[in-house]
Amino acid sequence: MERNSLLMGFVIGAITPVLGFYLIENLFDLMTQMGWMDEVSMSTGSKRYRTMALLAICCNLIPFNITKIKKWDESMRGIVFPTLIYVGAWIYTFYDQLFV
């Protein structure tokens, strides 16, 4: 598969937030176990999940900047599409908490 292609960017943009969420969730759990972070209560549980999801979406900035530096314009464009889909899903999921 060619590196500078729309499909490669789409695949990278779709996989990176999933891996980022997994890593962030494990990092939060580790910090909780070490006592650096408070245990999640019912009132803050959704806020922590919302934050982890947003940080996972922001993980797409890393491959986006790498493709920008390498001037892979098609891959960069491919990363944008799944990012917008994830952002739309994030807003849809947390609409009541954000805009009410």
KALIN-V228969 format. One line per field, one symbol per residue. psi: psi as a letter, one per 20 degrees, with the letter a starting at -180 (. if undefined). burial: # if it has 24 or more other C-alpha atoms within 12 Angstrom, else .. A space follows every 50 residues. Layout:
psi->???
burial->???
//
This chain:
psi->pphmqhgghggghhhghghgggggghgggghghijiqqqprhhighgggg ghgghghiiihghghghghiknhghghhhhghghgggghggggkghhgj.
burial->...#.#.#######.###.##..##..#....................## .#########..##..#.......#########..##..#..........
//
